[in-house]
Amino acid sequence: MEEPFANSEVTAALSPQPLSEIKVVVKGIEAEIMSFVPEALIVDIEETPGGVLTGCAPGGASWGSNTSAIVTRQPDLGELVDELRAGWSRADQFEFELTKGSTGEPRLVLRSEALGNYYVERVQEYLQVASFSTCFAYDEKRDGYAWEIAAE
């Protein structure tokens, strides 16, 4: 399987964490990032419980997931970066990059070697926090089989 974003950086070291722990961290970070979006812009939050596995190194996998919020308008991602840097306990563990997505919409990319990559952008009426975990040592017997994970 290929990495979903060709420009994503993947480290050669595999995390020893099992998928069950990776999921908790990733979903928690998605929620933390979303909590910095101004409440006045959010109509409803839709957390996707499942996710997908993608290959990231020999014997390794990355787990992708997302949390979306229906928003009244596009939040200012520069202001979101400022809010995250000022008030988020994990901010020092991430690199922040303001860029544009494939449709030209503003995109915020948060990268952490230890915590994975997170992409914040507007997709139709949603503001989406899409995530890709660090590369971990995937074990089908311990973590579950890819077809079961995709069916969650």
C-alpha positions in Angstrom: 0.0 0.0 0.0 1.2 3.5 -0.7 1.3 6.5 1.6 -1.8 8.7 0.9 0.2 11.9 0.7 3.2 11.7 -1.5 4.9 14.6 0.3 4.5 13.1 3.8 7.7 12.3 5.6 7.9 8.9 7.2 10.6 7.9 9.6 12.4 4.6 9.2 12.0 3.7 12.9 8.8 1.8 13.7 6.9 2.6 16.9 6.5 -0.5 19.1 3.0 0.7 20.1 0.1 -1.6 19.2 -2.7 -0.2 17.0 -5.1 -0.1 20.0 -2.8 2.5 21.6 -2.1 4.4 18.4 -5.9 4.8 17.8 -6.4 6.4 21.2 -3.5 8.9 20.7 -4.6 9.8 17.1 -8.3 10.3 18.0 -7.3 12.3 21.1 -5.2 14.7 19.0 -7.9 15.1 16.4 -10.3 16.1 19.2 -7.7 18.4 20.8 -7.1 20.2 17.5 -10.8 20.6 16.8 -11.3 22.0 20.3 -9.3 25.1 19.2 -11.8 25.9 16.4 -14.0 28.8 17.6 -17.3 27.3 18.9 -19.3 30.0 17.1 -18.3 28.4 13.7 -19.2 24.8 14.6 -22.7 23.5 13.8 -21.9 19.8 14.6 -18.9 17.6 15.1 -18.8 14.1 13.5 -16.1 11.8 14.8 -15.3 8.9 12.6 -14.6 5.9 14.9 -12.9 3.8 12.2 -9.9 4.3 10.1 -7.6 2.7 7.5 -4.2 1.2 7.4 -1.6 2.3 4.9 1.9 0.9 4.5 4.8 3.1 5.6 7.8 0.9 5.9 8.6 -2.8 5.5 6.5 -4.4 8.3 5.0 -1.1 9.3 1.7 0.6 9.0 0.2 4.0 9.6 -3.4 4.3 10.8 -5.5 7.1 9.2 -8.6 8.6 10.6 -10.5 11.9 10.7 -12.8 14.1 12.7 -15.0 16.5 10.9 -17.1 19.5 12.0 -19.9 21.1 10.0 -18.9 24.8 10.0 -20.7 28.0 9.1 -17.6 29.3 7.4 -13.9 28.6 6.9 -12.0 29.4 10.0 -8.8 31.5 9.7 -6.1 28.8 9.8 -3.5 31.3 10.7 -5.5 32.2 13.8 -5.9 28.5 14.6 -2.1 28.1 14.5 -1.7 31.0 16.9 -4.3 29.5 19.3 -2.7 26.1 19.1 0.8 27.5 19.8 -0.5 29.6 22.7 -2.7 27.1 24.4 -2.1 23.6 23.3 0.0 21.4 25.6 1.3 19.4 22.6 2.2 22.4 20.4 6.0 22.1 21.1 5.9 18.5 19.7 4.7 19.7 16.2 5.8 21.6 13.2 3.1 23.8 11.7 2.8 24.6 8.0 0.1 26.7 6.3 -0.3 25.6 2.7 -3.0 24.9 0.1 -4.9 21.7 -0.5 -5.4 20.1 -3.9 -8.5 22.3 -4.5 -6.7 25.5 -3.5 -8.4 25.6 -0.1 -6.2 26.7 2.8 -4.7 23.7 4.6 -2.8 23.5 7.9 -0.4 20.6 8.3 0.9 19.6 11.7 3.8 17.1 11.7 5.3 15.3 14.6 7.9 12.5 14.4 6.5 11.0 17.6 2.7 11.6 17.1 2.1 11.5 13.3 0.7 14.0 10.7 -2.5 15.9 10.9 -4.2 17.9 8.1 -6.8 20.6 8.8 -8.8 21.8 5.9 -12.3 22.6 4.6 -13.9 19.8 2.6 -17.3 21.1 1.3 -19.3 22.2 4.4 -16.9 20.3 6.8 -13.7 21.4 8.5 -11.8 18.1 8.6 -8.9 17.0 10.8 -7.4 14.1 8.9 -4.7 12.1 10.7 -2.0 9.6 9.9 -0.2 8.0 12.8 3.4 7.4 13.2 4.7 4.3 11.4 4.2 1.3 13.8 5.2 -2.3 13.8 2.0 -3.8 12.4 1.2 -7.3 13.6 -2.0 -8.8 12.2 -2.5 -11.2 15.1 -2.1 -8.5 17.7 -3.6 -5.5 15.8 -6.3 -7.2 13.7 -6.5 -7.9 10.0 -6.6 -5.1 7.5 -10.1 -6.1 6.2 -11.5 -6.1 9.7 -10.0 -2.7 10.5 -11.4 -1.2 7.3 -14.8 -2.6 8.2 -15.0 -0.8 11.6 
